[in-house]
Amino acid sequence: MAQTIRRGGKAVRKVAAASGTRRKVYAARRQTGSVIDQIMQWMPFSEETLHRIAMAAILGGAAVLAWIVASMAGVPQLAEAEMAYFAARSGFEVKRVEVRGVNRMNELKIYEQVLGQRDQAMPRLDIAALRDELLQLSWVKDARVSRQLPDTLVVDVIERSPHAVLRRDGKLTLIDETGHPLEAVSPAKAKGLLVLAGNKAEARVPELVRLLDAAPALRPQVAEAEWIGNRRWNLTFKTRQVLALPEGEAKSASALVTFARMDGVDRLLGGKVASFDMRSADRIYMRVPGRAEAVTAAARADSAAKAQAAAAKTAAARSAVASAAPAKASGAKVGQD
């Protein structure tokens, strides 16, 4: 019987190579599986929990993507507008405004800022933006805006306190204890307040407050304070007497305390001295109006008196000499006879 020989079959080497590849793949799968198993054993949760976390991450990503698409399409804005319209139809819109804490400032300025929010639905009211607008008002130190449902907007204001008056270019401006400008005032309204002058004096108000606090007894007597050359203070008292202080916060405070002590002993304020200069550390210079003229006049009067006395003495001597001459002449005549 004839035997059929098939050609083209796999060679022995190819078969061996394929068998080796299968063994390597199987070993790699076993090794990878063992590594994943070890990682799963190290994790504090089970494989089912890990699967849930993965599903939650996938769903969260899908939700974020859906929100982005909806935002680009304007769906949230449309929903907000519909909700605001529904709230307004239900009576939740601004109809009344209540302002609290206003004592000094013009209350109408606050209403001008707030009344623009009337007839606006409560959900669409931007409380933070309205508060920022109120803080731009010169008298407002702080403000709180709140909703009082269904239709009232409440504004609580903390006002700034007037501390002094800034004089510049012939105009008076009211400022607080930080130097913040409040409003322009007339001289009548500025009466009784400390008047500041000098370049950038308003920026030195906290420093001036500390300086005057060093001598509390003199503080009520100070009417004006002038910042000189961006270096030091000149204080003018209610008696219109001027005190020139040295440079430096510590030195000026020490000089003011020394002046207060001297005033307590010798009553300098209200006297004849027009100005006191304490810029030198070891001495004080005083200027008295008309003092130089008085000294000059006294010196002239003294010189005139001395000259008059000398003239009188000279005249008396001459008179004595004249009276002695005839007596000598008569004695000589008698001798000749």
C-alpha positions, 0 to 999 in steps of 0.5 A: 500500500502506497504511503502519502507523505505530507509536506509543509508541516511545522519544523521541530524548531518552530514547534519548540519555539512556540512551546517556549513562548507559551510557557513564558506567557503563562509564567508572566501571567502568573507573576502579574496575577501574584503582584496584583494579588499582593497589592490587593492584600495590602489595600485596606478594602476589598476588591468589591469596594475597589470596584465601587470606587471605580464606578463612583469615579466614572459616574462623577466624571460623567456628572462633571462633564454633563455639568460643563455641557449644561453650563455652556448651554446656559441651563443653570442661568435659565434655572436660576432665572426661573427660580428668581421669577417664581420667588418674586411671584411668591412675594420674595422680592425687595420692597423695603429697606431698613438702615440702622446705625446712622448718626452723623452721616447723610442717610440718603447716601446709603439709600441711594446705594441700596434702592437700586436693589428694590423690586429685585428677587431675594435669591438674586440679590448679591449681598457681598457686592452691595456691602462692597459698594457701601464700604466705598462711602467715606463715613462707613467703617463697616457694614452688614447687609442681611435679608429679612424675608419676605421683602425687607433688606436690612443694612447695619452700618458702623460709622467712622468717628470724626477726630480732627480737621485737616486744613489744606489750601484754605479748605477744611476736611473732617478726618477720623483717627486713621486720617481717612477723609470724611467730608468737607466742613465749614469753620463753624463745624470744625470748632473745638476739633484739633486742626492739622496742617502740613504736607501729608499730615493726615498720614501721621495722625496715629503718631500724633495721637501717641504723642499727645497721649504722652502728656494727657494734661496738655492734650485738651490745650492743643488747638493745632498741630503742624507737620513741619518739613516731613520731620517734626511737629509744631503744636499751637495751644488754645492760648495761641502759644507755639511749641516747637518739638524735636525730630523723632517720636521718642524725643518729641514725646520726651520734650512734651512731657518735660514741657508739661512738667515745666508748665505745671510748676511755672505756668508757662501757658497763658504767660507772656512767652509767644513761642517755645523752642525745644529742638535742642535737647539740653535747653529751651528757647522762649520768645516774648513779643516786644522783649527786644524793643523793651530791652533796647528802650531800657538801654537807651533810657539808661544811657540817656540818664547816665549822659544827663547825670554826667552833663549835670556833674560837668555843669556843677563843676564849671559853676564851682570854678566860676564862683571861685575866680572872683574871690581870688581876684578881690584878695589880691587887690586888698594886698596891694592897697 
